[in-house]
Amino acid sequence: KIADAIKELEIKITAKTGDGSKLFGSVNNANVAEAFAAAGHDIDKKFIKVQGGNIKTLGKYNTTVRLHRAVIVELPIEIIAEAN
C-alpha cells in the first residue's frame, strides 16, 4: 500500500548551484528523507539508498527505498537548481 503511494511520487529536490550544474555541497539520503516527509511519507533515512551515495550535480537519479525486508521500491528523483 505504501509502496504504491511512493511509486506515484515525483520527488524534486532543490539545491544551490555554483558554476553550471555543480552543487554547493551535495544531496544525500537525508535530503531524500526530508523530501518524502514533505510529501507526507515518514521514511527513515537509513532505509533510503541514493545511487552513487552523494549527488553533486543537477539531474535525475535513482533511489532505492526499503520499506520491509521483502518490499523494496525503486524511485527516480530529480535535483533542480534553486531559484535565485
All heavy atoms as an XYZ file, in Angstrom:
632
protein
N       0.830     -1.187      0.000
C       0.000      0.000      0.000
C       0.880      1.258      0.000
O       0.711      2.135     -0.838
C      -0.886     -0.044      1.244
C      -2.114      0.766      1.142
C      -2.988      0.482      2.361
C      -4.330      1.128      2.207
N      -5.162      0.941      3.375
N       1.808      1.333      0.945
C       2.735      2.470      0.991
C       3.625      2.459     -0.239
O       3.908      3.505     -0.819
C       3.587      2.421      2.281
C       2.697      2.590      3.508
C       4.658      3.489      2.254
C       3.402      2.376      4.819
N       4.030      1.269     -0.670
C       4.885      1.156     -1.851
C       4.204      1.751     -3.074
O       4.836      2.464     -3.860
C       5.256     -0.302     -2.103
N       2.916      1.484     -3.243
C       2.179      2.033     -4.387
C       2.098      3.550     -4.303
O       2.236      4.240     -5.308
C       0.769      1.435     -4.455
C       0.792     -0.044     -4.820
O       1.765     -0.474     -5.468
O      -0.152     -0.753     -4.443
N       1.894      4.077     -3.116
C       1.812      5.538     -2.932
C       3.150      6.194     -3.230
O       3.215      7.257     -3.854
C       1.363      5.857     -1.513
N       4.234      5.561     -2.799
C       5.568      6.117     -3.028
C       5.911      6.106     -4.515
O       6.510      7.051     -5.023
C       6.618      5.340     -2.209
C       6.464      5.694     -0.734
C       8.030      5.646     -2.674
C       7.345      4.899      0.180
N       5.523      5.051     -5.216
C       5.811      4.953     -6.660
C       5.168      6.091     -7.440
O       5.668      6.481     -8.490
C       5.329      3.617     -7.215
C       6.193      2.458     -6.826
C       5.637      1.168     -7.413
C       6.405     -0.026     -6.929
N       5.842     -1.290     -7.401
N       4.069      6.633     -6.929
C       3.354      7.709     -7.612
C       4.006      9.077     -7.399
O       3.688     10.032     -8.092
C       1.905      7.770     -7.126
C       1.114      6.502     -7.393
C       0.966      6.206     -8.872
O       0.669      7.137     -9.635
O       1.161      5.035     -9.251
N       4.896      9.183     -6.418
C       5.506     10.474     -6.098
C       6.504     10.924     -7.152
O       7.188     10.103     -7.764
C       6.246     10.390     -4.752
C       5.409     10.181     -3.512
C       6.327     10.031     -2.306
C       4.458     11.333     -3.298
N       6.569     12.228     -7.335
C       7.612     12.829     -8.159
C       8.433     13.694     -7.216
O       8.025     14.795     -6.862
C       7.009     13.686     -9.271
C       6.434     12.877    -10.403
C       6.015     13.754    -11.573
O       6.640     14.803    -11.791
O       5.066     13.370    -12.242
N       9.568     13.167     -6.806
C      10.410     13.871     -5.847
C      11.375     14.783     -6.597
O      12.155     14.330     -7.425
C      11.189     12.875     -4.964
C      10.238     11.969     -4.171
C      12.156     13.614     -4.033
C       9.419     12.664     -3.117
N      11.283     16.067     -6.282
C      12.211     17.054     -6.838
C      12.844     17.783     -5.657
O      12.143     18.296     -4.793
C      11.503     18.046     -7.748
C      10.985     17.395     -9.008
C      10.408     18.382     -9.971
C       9.906     17.617    -11.196
N       9.688     18.439    -12.332
N      14.158     17.786     -5.634
C      14.892     18.421     -4.546
C      15.627     19.627     -5.116
O      16.342     19.502     -6.113
C      15.882     17.430     -3.906
C      15.105     16.237     -3.331
C      16.734     18.116     -2.841
C      15.969     15.117     -2.824
N      15.434     20.783     -4.489
C      16.141     21.981     -4.942
C      17.447     22.103     -4.181
O      17.519     21.783     -2.992
C      15.300     23.255     -4.743
O      14.957     23.372     -3.376
C      14.040     23.229     -5.583
N      18.478     22.558     -4.884
C      19.787     22.712     -4.268
C      20.484     23.928     -4.859
O      20.236     24.303     -6.008
C      20.625     21.460     -4.520
N      21.329     24.548     -4.052
C      22.102     25.691     -4.531
C      23.188     25.195     -5.473
O      23.808     24.157     -5.229
C      22.739     26.438     -3.355
C      21.737     27.144     -2.489
C      22.428     27.941     -1.408
C      21.379     28.649     -0.563
N      21.982     29.523      0.437
N      23.388     25.945     -6.553
C      24.392     25.539     -7.542
C      25.452     26.611     -7.714
O      25.210     27.788     -7.478
C      23.749     25.276     -8.917
O      23.068     26.449     -9.332
C      22.791     24.110     -8.871
N      26.613     26.157     -8.141
C      27.702     27.070     -8.469
C      27.752     27.229     -9.975
O      26.733     27.465    -10.621
N      28.913     27.069    -10.540
C      29.071     27.170    -11.997
C      28.419     25.979    -12.680
O      28.676     24.833    -12.338
C      30.565     27.218    -12.367
C      31.235     28.487    -11.870
O      30.518     29.503    -11.745
O      32.444     28.465    -11.615
N      27.569     26.268    -13.654
C      26.915     25.205    -14.414
C      25.977     24.386    -13.564
O      25.113     24.916    -12.884
N      26.173     23.079    -13.569
C      25.252     22.195    -12.854
C      25.860     21.611    -11.580
O      25.295     20.715    -10.980
C      24.818     21.060    -13.785
O      25.939     20.278    -14.140
N      26.991     22.119    -11.154
C      27.650     21.619     -9.942
C      26.982     22.209     -8.695
O      26.700     23.389     -8.629
C      29.127     22.000     -9.977
C      29.970     21.306     -8.946
C      31.436     21.517     -9.275
C      32.339     21.082     -8.154
N      32.522     19.668     -8.079
N      26.722     21.364     -7.708
C      26.047     21.789     -6.488
C      27.032     22.341     -5.463
O      28.179     21.914     -5.412
C      25.308     20.611     -5.841
C      24.259     19.875     -6.657
C      23.642     18.771     -5.809
C      23.189     20.808     -7.151
N      26.556     23.278     -4.646
C      27.275     23.651     -3.429
C      26.948     22.552     -2.433
O      25.799     22.381     -2.057
C      26.795     25.002     -2.870
C      27.331     26.192     -3.598
C      26.470     27.139     -4.114
C      28.693     26.391     -3.749
C      26.945     28.257     -4.767
C      29.191     27.508     -4.397
C      28.320     28.439     -4.914
N      27.932     21.788     -1.996
C      27.661     20.659     -1.118
C      27.154     19.477     -1.925
O      27.551     19.285     -3.068
N      26.256     18.703     -1.323
C      25.730     17.530     -2.022
C      24.340     17.187     -1.493
O      23.897     17.712     -0.485
C      26.663     16.335     -1.823
O      26.740     15.985     -0.458
N      23.671     16.297     -2.201
C      22.357     15.790     -1.789
C      22.563     14.321     -1.429
O      23.196     13.582     -2.170
C      21.330     15.928     -2.937
C      20.030     15.238     -2.586
C      21.098     17.395     -3.268
N      22.032     13.910     -0.271
C      22.205     12.527      0.163
C      20.876     11.936      0.644
O      19.828     12.547      0.469
C      23.287     12.436      1.238
C      22.969     13.295      2.437
O      21.812     13.585      2.720
N      23.993     13.703      3.161
N      20.942     10.766      1.249
C      19.714     10.082      1.672
C      18.921     10.880      2.711
O      17.704     10.787      2.755
C      20.018      8.671      2.168
C      20.977      8.645      3.343
O      21.724      9.588      3.592
N      20.970      7.540      4.061
N      19.577     11.705      3.520
C      18.858     12.522      4.499
C      17.990     13.569      3.793
O      16.856     13.825      4.203
C      19.841     13.202      5.450
N      18.512     14.161      2.716
C      17.730     15.129      1.948
C      16.537     14.461      1.277
O      15.452     15.041      1.210
C      18.607     15.799      0.880
C      19.815     16.489      1.469
O      20.931     15.997      1.318
N      19.613     17.596      2.144
N      16.734     13.244      0.799
C      15.638     12.498      0.168
C      14.578     12.165      1.221
O      13.382     12.290      0.960
C      16.158     11.222     -0.528
C      15.012     10.417     -1.111
C      17.154     11.585     -1.628
N      15.009     11.800      2.432
C      14.058     11.513      3.519
C      13.236     12.751      3.849
O      12.028     12.658      4.089
C      14.811     11.017      4.755
N      13.871     13.940      3.844
C      13.145     15.186      4.091
C      12.107     15.434      2.995
O      10.996     15.890      3.273
C      14.120     16.367      4.141
C      14.979     16.399      5.375
C      16.072     17.460      5.302
O      16.029     18.337      4.413
O      16.980     17.403      6.146
N      12.462     15.133      1.750
C      11.531     15.315      0.635
C      10.333     14.373      0.777
O       9.200     14.757      0.493
C      12.245     15.085     -0.697
N      10.581     13.131      1.214
C       9.477     12.194      1.465
C       8.581     12.719      2.578
O       7.367     12.640      2.496
C       9.997     10.806      1.849
C      10.383      9.946      0.680
C      11.662      9.445      0.573
C       9.466      9.630     -0.297
C      12.021      8.646     -0.494
C       9.804      8.829     -1.369
C      11.098      8.334     -1.470
N       9.188     13.247      3.650
C       8.415     13.780      4.772
C       7.538     14.942      4.315
O       6.381     15.056      4.719
C       9.346     14.214      5.900
N       8.081     15.808      3.448
C       7.309     16.938      2.920
C       6.128     16.450      2.081
O       5.094     17.114      1.996
C       8.211     17.841      2.087
N       6.284     15.260      1.471
C       5.206     14.683      0.665
C       4.247     13.846      1.516
O       3.307     13.249      0.987
C       5.804     13.831     -0.457
N       4.500     13.787      2.826
C       3.590     13.074      3.712
C       3.949     11.637      4.011
O       3.136     10.881      4.540
N       5.173     11.223      3.692
C       5.620      9.845      3.948
C       6.863      9.885      4.815
O       7.922     10.313      4.367
C       5.921      9.110      2.642
C       4.727      8.975      1.753
N       3.770      8.014      1.960
C       4.325      9.683      0.681
C       2.824      8.145      1.037
N       3.133      9.151      0.258
N       6.720      9.442      6.063
C       7.841      9.480      7.000
C       8.659      8.202      6.852
O       8.253      7.139      7.313
C       7.312      9.628      8.423
C       8.383     10.059      9.393
O       9.377     10.654      8.948
O       8.231      9.786     10.594
N       9.807      8.322      6.180
C      10.680      7.173      5.951
C      12.058      7.512      6.505
O      12.621      8.558      6.192
C      10.775      6.847      4.442
C       9.388      6.491      3.910
C      11.754      5.711      4.199
C       9.317      6.334      2.425
N      12.587      6.624      7.336
C      13.891      6.838      7.944
C      14.977      6.837      6.863
O      14.956      6.000      5.963
C      14.167      5.739      8.970
C      15.322      6.065      9.887
O      16.363      6.544      9.392
O      15.190      5.838     11.106
N      15.937      7.750      7.004
C      16.990      7.881      6.001
C      17.824      6.612      5.844
O      18.368      6.360      4.773
C      17.897      9.070      6.319
C      18.720      8.907      7.564
C      19.594     10.116      7.808
C      20.462      9.885      9.033
N      21.327     11.012      9.293
N      17.899      5.785      6.880
C      18.714      4.569      6.763
C      18.087      3.541      5.829
O      18.756      2.604      5.405
C      19.000      3.968      8.137
C      17.805      3.419      8.854
C      18.197      2.943     10.239
C      16.963      2.521     11.021
N      17.278      2.232     12.410
N      16.816      3.725      5.469
C      16.158      2.807      4.535
C      16.163      3.337      3.101
O      15.570      2.737      2.211
C      14.721      2.530      4.982
C      14.649      1.862      6.326
C      13.937      2.439      7.356
C      15.297      0.665      6.563
C      13.870      1.842      8.610
C      15.251      0.049      7.809
C      14.536      0.645      8.833
N      16.822      4.474      2.893
C      16.885      5.086      1.565
C      18.312      5.014      1.062
O      19.248      5.410      1.748
C      16.429      6.559      1.616
C      14.992      6.641      2.116
C      16.571      7.210      0.241
C      14.534      8.052      2.419
N      18.484      4.489     -0.138
C      19.810      4.377     -0.736
C      19.825      5.213     -2.018
O      19.000      5.008     -2.902
C      20.121      2.913     -1.041
C      21.541      2.663     -1.442
C      21.791      1.171     -1.541
C      23.275      0.912     -1.488
N      23.585     -0.496     -1.347
N      20.757      6.159     -2.083
C      20.879      7.028     -3.245
C      21.955      6.465     -4.167
O      23.049      6.129     -3.709
C      21.246      8.471     -2.822
C      21.455      9.357     -4.031
C      20.175      9.049     -1.914
N      21.631      6.362     -5.451
C      22.578      5.869     -6.439
C      23.840      6.728     -6.394
O      23.786      7.941     -6.535
C      21.937      5.947     -7.825
C      22.877      5.773     -8.981
C      22.225      6.190    -10.299
O      21.085      6.594    -10.356
N      22.981      6.100    -11.349
N      24.981      6.116     -6.137
C      26.238      6.851     -6.100
C      26.542      7.495     -4.756
O      27.547      8.180     -4.611
N      25.674      7.335     -3.758
C      25.935      7.904     -2.437
C      25.535      9.360     -2.334
O      24.397      9.669     -2.048
N      26.469     10.260     -2.577
C      26.190     11.692     -2.524
C      26.097     12.248     -3.935
O      26.974     12.004     -4.759
C      27.293     12.436     -1.758
C      27.283     12.104     -0.290
O      26.240     11.842      0.279
N      28.444     12.121      0.325
N      25.054     13.019     -4.194
C      24.838     13.611     -5.506
C      25.462     15.007     -5.515
O      25.190     15.802     -4.627
C      23.330     13.684     -5.821
C      22.732     12.274     -5.830
C      23.089     14.408     -7.139
C      21.225     12.251     -5.887
N      26.287     15.286     -6.520
C      26.982     16.569     -6.566
C      26.669     17.397     -7.811
O      27.217     18.478     -7.979
C      28.490     16.341     -6.463
C      28.884     15.722     -5.129
C      30.370     15.579     -5.000
C      30.739     14.827     -3.754
N      30.990     15.655     -2.615
N      25.791     16.889     -8.684
C      25.399     17.647     -9.876
C      23.891     17.562    -10.082
O      23.236     16.652     -9.574
C      26.095     17.123    -11.156
O      25.799     15.733    -11.303
C      27.603     17.316    -11.108
N      23.345     18.516    -10.821
C      21.912     18.508    -11.133
C      21.588     17.328    -12.029
O      22.451     16.824    -12.743
C      21.527     19.810    -11.851
C      21.722     21.111    -11.084
C      21.387     22.295    -11.982
C      20.880     21.138     -9.826
N      20.338     16.894    -12.016
C      19.920     15.826    -12.924
C      18.975     14.846    -12.258
O      18.481     15.068    -11.155
N      18.739     13.742    -12.960
C      17.834     12.699    -12.479
C      18.661     11.518    -11.981
O      19.636     11.137    -12.609
C      16.895     12.254    -13.600
C      15.951     13.351    -14.018
C      14.951     12.873    -15.039
C      14.010     14.018    -15.376
N      12.943     13.612    -16.260
N      18.230     10.970    -10.855
C      18.939      9.858    -10.229
C      17.925      8.844     -9.726
O      16.758      9.167     -9.554
C      19.776     10.361     -9.038
C      20.855     11.326     -9.450
C      20.600     12.689     -9.517
C      22.121     10.876     -9.793
C      21.574     13.580     -9.913
C      23.109     11.762    -10.189
C      22.831     13.113    -10.250
O      23.804     13.993    -10.648
N      18.391      7.632     -9.472
C      17.523      6.594     -8.927
C      17.824      6.402     -7.453
O      18.984      6.449     -7.038
C      17.723      5.267     -9.660
C      17.120      5.297    -11.034
O      16.055      5.868    -11.244
N      17.800      4.692    -11.992
N      16.782      6.182     -6.676
C      16.926      5.847     -5.269
C      16.214      4.529     -5.016
O      15.301      4.156     -5.748
C      16.321      6.922     -4.346
O      14.933      7.059     -4.654
C      17.007      8.252     -4.509
N      16.650      3.847     -3.987
C      16.017      2.607     -3.572
C      15.513      2.801     -2.149
O      16.265      3.237     -1.277
C      17.029      1.439     -3.609
O      17.593      1.373     -4.918
C      16.358      0.125     -3.305
N      14.239      2.503     -1.938
C      13.633      2.644     -0.612
C      13.242      1.252     -0.131
O      12.509      0.534     -0.808
C      12.390      3.555     -0.661
C      11.773      3.687      0.718
C      12.740      4.912     -1.239
N      13.763      0.877      1.040
C      13.434     -0.435      1.616
C      12.375     -0.224      2.687
O      12.637      0.322      3.753
C      14.678     -1.088      2.226
C      14.425     -2.492      2.727
C      15.715     -3.214      3.071
N      16.526     -2.508      4.048
C      16.462     -2.708      5.367
N      15.613     -3.590      5.863
N      17.235     -2.033      6.181
N      11.156     -0.622      2.382
C      10.035     -0.467      3.305
C       9.936     -1.647      4.266
O       9.458     -1.514      5.379
C       8.731     -0.325      2.529
C       8.672      0.871      1.572
C       7.444      0.776      0.694
C       8.681      2.167      2.356
N      10.380     -2.791      3.803
C      10.314     -4.037      4.557
C      11.373     -4.940      3.956
O      11.848     -4.686      2.849
C       8.906     -4.647      4.398
C       8.692     -5.879      5.201
N       8.972     -7.125      4.724
C       8.231     -6.057      6.465
C       8.691     -8.026      5.649
N       8.235     -7.395      6.721
N      11.728     -5.974      4.659
C      12.755     -6.877      4.148
C      12.427     -7.366      2.733
O      13.307     -7.515      1.892
C      12.896     -8.073      5.099
C      14.061     -8.958      4.773
C      14.237    -10.048      5.803
N      14.510     -9.460      7.108
C      14.123     -9.997      8.258
N      13.437    -11.118      8.278
N      14.411     -9.407      9.398
N      11.146     -7.588      2.459
C      10.739     -8.110      1.152
C      10.162     -7.046      0.223
O       9.802     -7.350     -0.905
C       9.722     -9.225      1.350
N      10.055     -5.796      0.690
C       9.444     -4.735     -0.118
C      10.469     -3.630     -0.372
O      10.799     -2.860      0.519
C       8.194     -4.136      0.563
C       7.561     -3.082     -0.321
C       7.195     -5.230      0.904
N      10.972     -3.604     -1.605
C      11.951     -2.596     -1.999
C      11.402     -1.868     -3.218
O      10.962     -2.497     -4.176
C      13.313     -3.238     -2.309
C      13.864     -3.901     -1.044
C      14.288     -2.211     -2.852
C      15.105     -4.728     -1.257
N      11.411     -0.535     -3.150
C      10.851      0.278     -4.228
C      11.966      1.123     -4.835
O      12.719      1.770     -4.122
C       9.742      1.218     -3.688
C       9.185      2.085     -4.795
C       8.646      0.421     -3.021
N      12.068      1.090     -6.170
C      12.997      1.981     -6.865
C      12.225      3.208     -7.293
O      11.107      3.100     -7.800
C      13.614      1.282     -8.076
C      14.669      0.299     -7.682
C      15.728      0.119     -8.740
O      15.835      0.957     -9.652
O      16.449     -0.876     -8.645
N      12.815      4.372     -7.058
C      12.114      5.617     -7.322
C      13.069      6.637     -7.923
O      14.147      6.854     -7.384
C      11.546      6.148     -6.006
C      10.717      7.406     -6.080
C       9.350      7.087     -6.662
C      10.548      8.005     -4.701
N      12.684      7.269     -9.025
C      13.535      8.323     -9.576
C      13.337      9.631     -8.808
O      12.233      9.922     -8.342
C      13.039      8.458    -11.020
C      11.622      8.013    -10.969
C      11.535      6.980     -9.872
N      14.423     10.383     -8.641
C      14.335     11.719     -8.058
C      15.039     12.674     -9.014
O      15.820     12.247     -9.855
C      14.987     11.806     -6.656
C      16.474     11.473     -6.723
C      14.264     10.931     -5.664
C      17.227     11.822     -5.462
N      14.730     13.941     -8.887
C      15.365     14.943     -9.735
C      15.924     16.051     -8.850
O      15.248     16.542     -7.951
C      14.361     15.511    -10.728
C      14.996     16.448    -11.738
C      14.033     16.895    -12.824
O      12.842     16.506    -12.786
O      14.464     17.651    -13.687
N      17.162     16.428     -9.131
C      17.798     17.535     -8.425
C      17.730     18.749     -9.344
O      18.216     18.687    -10.482
C      19.282     17.210     -8.079
C      19.422     15.831     -7.426
C      19.874     18.315     -7.205
C      18.629     15.634     -6.171
N      17.091     19.817     -8.866
C      16.931     21.020     -9.685
C      17.580     22.211     -8.984
O      17.735     22.215     -7.769
C      15.436     21.295     -9.990
C      14.624     21.400     -8.699
C      14.855     20.226    -10.889
C      13.171     21.770     -8.921
N      17.936     23.219     -9.772
C      18.605     24.400     -9.241
C      17.624     25.241     -8.444
O      16.470     25.398     -8.823
C      19.199     25.218    -10.383
N      18.110     25.772     -7.337
C      17.318     26.675     -6.503
C      17.227     28.031     -7.209
O      18.223     28.536     -7.712
C      18.020     26.828     -5.151
C      17.207     27.478     -4.093
C      17.952     27.457     -2.757
O      18.790     28.341     -2.541
O      17.680     26.538     -1.964
N      16.039     28.588     -7.254
C      15.863     29.896     -7.912
C      16.527     30.989     -7.074
O      16.410     30.997     -5.861
C      14.379     30.196     -8.076
N      17.237     31.872     -7.745
C      17.927     32.964     -7.023
C      17.007     34.134     -6.807
O      16.328     34.617     -7.560
C      19.159     33.414     -7.809
C      20.219     32.315     -7.798
O      20.230     31.470     -6.913
N      21.092     32.332     -8.777
